[in-house]
Amino acid sequence: MNKKIYTLILTLALFVSCSGLQSYYYKLEKYMINENYDRAQSLIDVSKKYYGTKNEFLYYLDLAFTQHLSQNYQQSNDNFETAKKIYDANYTKSISAGAFSLFANDNVIPYYGHTYEMAYINVFCALNYILQGLDNEAVVEARQADNLFKKINADSYGKAFYNDDPFVRYFMGMVYENAGYYNDAIISYKLALRNYDKSLYSKTNYKQPKGNVGYNLPVPKDLIYSLYNLYVKFGFSQEAENLKTIFPFFVSENNEDNCGELIIINYNGLSPKKVDNIMEISFYKAWPYFVSTKVSTQEQDQAEKVKSTVRAGFSDDYIKIAFAKYERYQNKITSFEVENTSIPNKNSSEQDILSNSYIVSDIGTLLISALQKENLATYSKTIARAVGRYVIAKTLTDQIRQQESKDNNTLSILTNSFLNITNSLLEKADKRSWRTLPETINMAKIYLPEGEHTLNIKYLSSTKTTIYSEKIKVDIKRNKKTFVITKSFKNY
């Protein structure tokens, strides 16, 4: 190769190391892990250009959720409503963009969104309303979630991977009950009970729904209590007895009439992020070269872009295939426990443990399971696309080579290098996802006397070691539910 070709390849290698949407996400990730939600919100707010029109849905999801974390509840709901409209509009888009992705990559298609994202929009919107004292408006979100699951099942004849969600049903049951819609609450609790794994507590052999959400979690004891108490309250004695038979050790009436119910919802850990899994096959002077790389960090991403460009430019034959794979963050926190510090004459070592948390939603596993379901179609399309681009490059290069003299083949070499580099640049895995979601949602429910309480929340590791703790103040209303959100995104 002559000097001009070397210069071109190295120039392109430096060019492709420039930042884009993924570099922006690295900054956002740091703010989220450091629990600096105001900075995260400000970064998203001024970074719409990085998302572009094709990722507008993701922009409003990230912005609305960080506003939710920053307690800007009305702004959060306004942006979630915009996201809902974008999702509805995308649902009926033509497939023309999809056809173009067969040549370029899946990133050229607008991010249409997933049904599970819509369900969790309803959850966060409902919480925003409840925390503003707008219980009836929260019920509207519960009804939208009900309608979403009906639509999913109708459109897929009940065969969709994600066609129900135990946590969404459980949470919406609390929303209904809190607003006085008791029949709806009972229905929602029963649907939640159907979708959680009951085998841990129940003496009855149940068959779990297969693959309807992507994860299995034990049924929360508090869900059983809530459903039983509503059965008793409204005279459904037979249903109450049936529940007692199925769960004999965990069902009891709540006779604490002077109490209110505290519900602590904890967003724990940052949800997995998609990373590149890259495979490159190249030949230089008949010598084969194969490399498989996983790209997880910003430094790896930039370095791999440069190396990939150089490999492509100097290769005679070159094929690149890129797949997305979820990678979990290493978050040490797995649960929390709640201590009552309002009790007089007790030191911190003697505080009563009011409740231990339990996982109600495993969003991280849901995301990974959903991607695995999509991968078969994605792999086929990606391989076909890479082979197609290789064939086009070889055909064009051979045509030019046939027209050159034996002494001057610069143009064919330059064309081959340029097309190989183009293939390298075009082949990108679709790493788009709702990056600000938590990995899990943990919850605890506590009955407390009416009035103000100071509670200590201890965030625990898998070995029950305290990672850190925080104090919260709550104002409990008699016979009402009080919702509190806590966050533990810190990556210890």
C-alpha positions in Angstrom: 0.0 0.0 0.0 1.2 3.5 -0.7 1.6 6.3 1.8 -1.8 7.9 0.9 -3.7 4.7 1.8 -1.9 4.5 5.2 -2.7 8.1 5.9 -6.4 7.6 5.0 -6.8 4.5 7.2 -5.2 6.2 10.3 -7.2 9.4 9.8 -10.4 7.4 9.7 -9.3 5.5 12.8 -8.9 8.7 14.7 -12.3 10.0 13.4 -14.3 7.1 14.6 -13.1 7.5 18.2 -15.3 10.6 18.6 -18.1 10.6 21.2 -21.8 10.1 20.6 -24.8 8.7 22.4 -22.8 6.0 24.2 -20.3 8.5 25.5 -23.2 10.6 26.8 -24.6 7.5 28.6 -21.3 6.9 30.4 -21.7 10.4 32.0 -25.3 9.7 32.8 -24.4 6.4 34.4 -21.9 8.1 36.8 -24.6 10.5 38.0 -27.1 7.7 38.6 -24.6 5.5 40.5 -23.6 8.5 42.6 -27.3 9.2 43.2 -26.9 12.7 41.9 -30.4 12.8 40.3 -30.6 16.5 39.8 -27.4 16.5 37.8 -28.6 13.5 35.8 -31.9 15.3 35.1 -30.0 18.4 33.9 -27.7 16.4 31.7 -30.6 14.7 30.0 -32.5 17.9 29.6 -29.8 19.6 27.6 -28.8 16.4 25.7 -31.8 15.8 23.4 -29.5 16.2 20.4 -27.6 13.0 21.4 -30.8 11.0 21.3 -32.0 12.3 18.0 -35.5 11.9 16.5 -35.1 8.1 16.3 -34.6 7.8 20.1 -37.0 10.4 21.2 -39.0 7.8 23.2 -35.9 7.0 25.2 -35.2 10.7 25.9 -38.6 11.2 27.5 -38.3 8.0 29.5 -34.9 8.9 30.9 -35.9 12.5 31.6 -39.3 11.6 33.2 -37.8 9.0 35.5 -34.9 11.2 36.7 -37.6 13.9 37.4 -39.5 11.2 39.4 -36.3 10.5 41.4 -35.8 14.2 42.0 -39.4 14.6 43.3 -40.5 16.8 40.3 -43.7 14.7 40.1 -45.8 16.9 37.8 -43.0 17.5 35.3 -42.2 13.7 35.4 -45.8 12.9 34.5 -45.9 15.5 31.7 -42.9 13.8 30.1 -44.2 10.3 30.7 -47.4 11.4 28.9 -45.3 12.5 25.9 -43.5 9.2 25.9 -46.9 7.4 25.8 -47.9 9.4 22.8 -44.6 8.6 21.0 -45.1 4.9 21.8 -48.7 5.0 20.3 -47.4 6.7 17.2 -44.5 4.3 16.8 -46.9 1.3 17.2 -48.3 2.0 13.7 -45.1 3.0 11.9 -44.5 1.4 8.5 -41.8 -1.2 8.0 -39.8 0.8 5.6 -37.2 1.8 8.2 -36.8 -1.9 9.1 -36.0 -2.7 5.4 -33.3 -0.1 5.4 -31.8 -1.6 8.6 -31.0 -4.8 6.5 -28.3 -2.8 4.8 -27.1 -0.4 7.6 -27.9 -1.5 11.2 -30.8 -1.6 13.6 -29.9 1.8 15.0 -31.4 3.4 11.9 -34.9 2.3 13.1 -36.7 4.4 15.6 -36.7 3.0 19.1 -40.3 1.9 19.2 -40.3 0.8 22.9 -41.4 -2.4 24.6 -44.6 -3.3 26.3 -42.9 -3.8 29.7 -41.7 -0.2 29.4 -45.3 1.0 29.0 -46.4 -1.0 32.0 -43.7 0.6 34.2 -44.6 4.1 32.9 -48.0 3.4 34.4 -46.4 2.4 37.7 -44.2 5.5 38.0 -47.0 7.8 36.8 -49.3 6.3 39.5 -46.7 6.9 42.1 -46.2 10.5 41.0 -49.9 11.1 41.4 -50.1 9.4 44.8 -47.2 11.4 46.1 -49.1 14.5 45.1 -52.2 13.3 46.9 -54.1 12.6 43.6 -55.3 9.1 44.4 -58.1 9.0 41.7 -55.7 10.1 39.0 -53.4 7.2 40.0 -56.4 4.8 39.4 -56.4 6.0 35.8 -52.9 4.7 35.4 -54.0 1.4 37.0 -56.8 1.1 34.4 -54.3 1.9 31.6 -52.1 -1.0 32.8 -55.1 -3.3 32.8 -56.0 -2.3 29.2 -52.3 -2.7 28.2 -52.2 -6.4 29.3 -55.6 -7.0 27.6 -54.3 -5.6 24.4 -51.0 -7.5 24.5 -52.9 -10.8 25.0 -55.5 -10.0 22.3 -52.8 -9.1 19.8 -50.7 -12.1 20.5 -53.5 -14.6 21.3 -51.9 -14.9 24.8 -48.5 -16.0 23.4 -46.5 -12.8 23.9 -43.3 -13.2 26.0 -44.5 -10.3 28.3 -48.2 -10.6 28.7 -48.6 -9.9 32.4 -46.5 -8.7 35.4 -47.0 -9.8 39.0 -45.5 -6.6 40.5 -47.5 -4.3 38.2 -50.7 -6.2 39.3 -49.7 -6.1 43.0 -48.9 -2.4 42.9 -52.0 -1.5 41.0 -54.0 -3.5 43.5 -52.6 -1.2 46.2 -53.5 1.8 44.1 -57.1 0.6 43.7 -57.4 -0.2 47.4 -55.9 3.1 48.5 -58.6 5.0 46.4 -61.4 2.8 47.6 -61.9 0.7 44.5 -62.0 -2.6 46.5 -63.4 -4.9 43.8 -60.7 -3.8 41.4 -58.1 -4.3 44.2 -59.2 -7.8 44.8 -59.1 -8.6 41.1 -55.6 -7.1 40.8 -54.3 -8.9 43.9 -55.6 -12.2 42.5 -53.8 -11.6 39.2 -50.6 -10.8 41.0 -50.9 -13.9 43.1 -51.4 -16.0 40.0 -48.1 -14.7 38.5 -45.8 -14.9 41.5 -44.2 -18.2 42.4 -46.4 -19.7 45.1 -44.5 -23.0 45.5 -42.3 -21.7 48.3 -45.2 -21.1 50.7 -48.1 -23.1 49.5 -48.9 -26.7 50.2 -50.8 -26.9 46.9 -49.0 -27.8 43.7 -49.3 -24.9 41.3 -48.2 -24.6 37.7 -46.6 -21.3 37.1 -47.4 -19.4 33.9 -44.6 -20.1 31.5 -42.3 -17.3 30.5 -44.9 -14.5 30.9 -42.5 -12.0 32.5 -39.0 -13.4 32.4 -38.4 -14.0 36.1 -39.9 -15.9 39.0 -40.2 -14.4 42.4 -41.8 -15.8 45.6 -45.2 -14.4 46.3 -44.9 -11.6 48.9 -46.5 -12.5 52.2 -48.0 -9.0 52.3 -49.9 -9.7 49.1 -51.5 -12.7 50.8 -52.4 -10.6 53.8 -53.9 -7.8 51.7 -56.1 -10.2 49.7 -57.2 -12.1 52.8 -58.1 -8.9 54.7 -60.2 -7.6 51.8 -62.0 -11.0 51.6 -62.8 -10.8 55.3 -63.8 -7.1 55.1 -66.4 -7.7 52.4 -67.7 -11.0 53.6 -66.1 -13.3 51.1 -65.8 -16.0 53.7 -65.4 -18.9 51.4 -62.6 -17.2 49.4 -60.9 -16.3 52.7 -61.0 -19.9 53.9 -59.6 -21.1 50.6 -56.7 -18.7 50.9 -56.1 -19.9 54.5 -56.1 -23.5 53.3 -53.5 -22.7 50.6 -51.3 -20.5 52.8 -52.0 -21.8 56.3 -49.0 -20.2 58.0 -49.1 -16.7 56.6 -52.7 -15.5 56.7 -54.1 -13.5 59.5 -56.6 -10.7 60.0 -55.4 -7.1 60.6 -57.3 -5.7 63.6 -55.1 -2.7 64.0 -57.9 -0.1 63.4 -55.9 2.8 64.7 -53.0 2.2 62.3 -52.1 3.2 58.8 -50.0 1.3 56.3 -46.6 2.4 55.3 -45.3 1.1 52.0 -41.6 1.6 51.3 -40.7 1.2 47.6 -37.0 0.9 47.1 -35.3 1.3 43.6 -32.2 -0.8 44.0 -29.2 -0.8 41.7 -28.9 0.3 38.1 -30.4 -2.0 35.5 -28.1 -3.9 33.2 -26.7 -2.0 30.2 -26.2 -3.4 26.7 -22.6 -3.9 25.6 -21.1 -4.8 22.3 -20.1 -8.4 21.5 -18.0 -8.1 18.4 -16.7 -10.8 16.1 -14.3 -9.9 13.3 -12.9 -12.2 10.6 -10.3 -10.9 8.3 -7.6 -12.1 5.8 -4.3 -10.3 5.0 -2.2 -11.9 2.3 -4.0 -15.2 2.8 -3.3 -15.1 6.6 -6.6 -15.5 8.6 -7.3 -13.4 11.7 -10.2 -13.8 14.1 -11.0 -11.7 17.2 -14.0 -11.7 19.6 -14.3 -8.7 21.9 -16.7 -7.6 24.6 -16.8 -3.8 25.0 -18.0 -2.6 28.5 -16.3 0.7 29.2 -15.9 4.0 27.5 -12.1 3.5 27.1 -12.7 0.0 25.6 -15.3 1.4 23.3 -13.0 4.1 21.9 -10.0 1.8 21.6 -12.0 -0.9 19.9 -13.3 1.5 17.3 -9.8 2.5 16.4 -8.4 -1.1 16.3 -11.4 -2.3 14.3 -10.9 0.5 11.7 -7.2 -0.3 11.3 -7.9 -4.0 11.0 -10.6 -3.4 8.3 -8.4 -0.9 6.4 -5.4 -3.3 6.1 -7.4 -6.5 5.4 -7.9 -8.0 2.0 -11.2 -9.6 3.2 -13.2 -8.4 6.2 -16.4 -9.4 8.0 -17.6 -7.8 11.2 -20.6 -9.0 13.3 -21.9 -7.1 16.4 -24.4 -8.3 18.9 -25.8 -6.6 22.0 -25.6 -8.4 25.3 -26.7 -7.2 28.7 -24.1 -6.7 31.4 -25.1 -6.3 35.1 -23.6 -3.8 37.4 -22.0 -5.0 40.6 -24.3 -3.6 43.2 -23.7 -5.0 46.7 -27.1 -4.0 48.1 -29.7 -6.8 47.9 -32.3 -5.8 50.6 -33.1 -3.5 53.4 -34.6 -3.6 56.9 -36.5 -0.9 58.8 -35.9 0.1 62.4 -38.2 2.3 64.5 -36.1 5.1 66.1 -39.2 6.8 67.5 -39.4 4.5 70.5 -38.2 6.4 73.6 -35.5 5.2 76.0 -33.9 2.8 73.5 -30.5 3.1 72.1 -29.6 2.2 68.4 -28.6 -1.3 69.2 -32.0 -2.0 70.8 -34.2 -0.7 68.1 -37.1 -2.9 67.0 -36.8 -4.3 63.5 -40.2 -3.4 62.0 -39.9 -5.1 58.7 -37.5 -6.8 56.2 -37.8 -6.0 52.5 -38.5 -8.4 49.7 -38.0 -8.2 46.0 -41.3 -7.5 44.1 -39.8 -6.9 40.6 -36.6 -8.1 39.0 -36.3 -5.7 36.1 -32.7 -6.7 35.4 -33.7 -10.3 34.7 -36.7 -9.2 32.7 -34.5 -7.1 30.4 -32.0 -10.0 29.9 -34.8 -12.5 29.3 -36.5 -10.2 26.8 -33.3 -9.8 24.8 -32.7 -13.5 24.7 -36.1 -14.0 23.2 -35.3 -11.4 20.5 -31.8 -12.8 19.8 -32.7 -15.6 17.3 -34.2 -13.1 14.8 -31.5 -10.6 15.5 -28.6 -13.0 14.9 -30.1 -14.2 11.6 -30.5 -10.6 10.4 -27.1 -9.5 11.6 -25.2 -12.3 9.9 -27.1 -11.9 6.7 -26.3 -8.2 6.7 -22.6 -8.7 7.3 -22.3 -11.3 4.6 -24.3 -9.1 2.2 -22.0 -6.1 2.7 -18.9 -8.3 2.3 -20.2 -9.7 -1.0 -20.9 -6.1 -2.3 -17.4 -5.0 -1.3 -15.7 -7.9 -3.0 -17.7 -7.5 -6.1 -16.9 -3.8 -6.5 -13.3 -4.3 -5.7 -12.9 -7.2 -8.2 -14.6 -5.1 -10.9 -12.1 -2.3 -10.4 -9.2 -4.6 -10.2 -10.1 -6.1 -13.6 -9.8 -2.7 -15.2 -6.4 -1.8 -13.7 -3.0 -2.5 -15.1 -0.7 -4.9 -13.3 1.7 -2.2 -12.4 -0.9 0.2 -10.8 -3.5 -1.4 -8.5 -3.8 1.6 -6.1 -7.5 2.3 -6.9 -8.6 -1.3 -6.2 -6.6 -1.4 -2.9 -8.0 2.0 -1.9 -11.6 0.9 -2.8 -11.2 -2.4 -0.8 -9.8 -0.5 2.2 -12.6 2.1 2.0 -15.4 -0.5 1.8 -13.9 -2.6 4.6 -13.7 0.4 6.8 -17.3 1.4 5.8 -18.5 -2.1 6.8 -16.7 -1.8 10.1 -18.3 1.6 10.8 -21.8 0.5 9.8 -21.9 -2.7 11.8 -23.1 -1.6 15.3 -25.1 -3.5 17.8 -28.4 -1.9 18.9 -27.5 -1.0 22.5 -30.5 1.2 23.1 -32.5 0.6 26.3 -34.1 2.5 29.2 -30.8 3.1 31.0 -32.1 4.8 34.1 -34.3 1.9 35.3 -33.4 0.2 38.6 -32.3 -3.4 38.6 -34.8 -4.5 41.2 -37.7 -3.0 43.1 -37.7 -4.0 46.8 -40.6 -3.3 49.1 -41.7 -3.4 52.7 -45.1 -2.9 54.3 -45.5 -1.8 57.9 -48.5 -1.0 60.0 -47.8 2.0 62.2 -50.0 4.1 64.6 -51.3 7.4 63.2 -48.8 10.2 63.5 -45.2 11.1 62.7 -42.5 8.5 62.9 -38.8 8.5 62.3 -37.5 5.3 60.8 -34.0 4.0 60.1 -33.5 2.1 56.9 -30.4 -0.2 56.7 -29.4 -1.3 53.2 -27.9 -4.8 53.4 -25.7 -7.1 51.4 -26.5 -10.7 50.5 -24.7 -11.6 53.8 -26.9 -9.2 55.7 -24.0 -6.8 56.3 -25.1 -3.2 56.6 -23.7 -1.2 53.6 -25.2 2.1 54.8 -28.3 3.5 56.4 -30.5 6.5 56.2 -33.3 8.0 58.3 -36.7 8.9 56.9 -39.7 10.7 58.5 -43.2 9.6 57.7 -46.6 10.9 58.6 -49.1 8.0 58.9 -52.8 8.5 58.4 -55.3 6.1 60.0 -56.7 3.5 57.6 -54.7 5.0 54.7 -51.6 3.9 52.8 -48.6 6.1 52.9 -46.1 5.5 50.1 -42.4 6.4 50.4 -39.7 6.0 47.7 -36.1 5.2 48.6 -33.2 4.8 46.2 -30.0 2.7 46.5 -28.3 3.0 43.1 -24.9 3.4 44.6 -22.4 0.9 43.2 -20.4 -0.1 46.3 
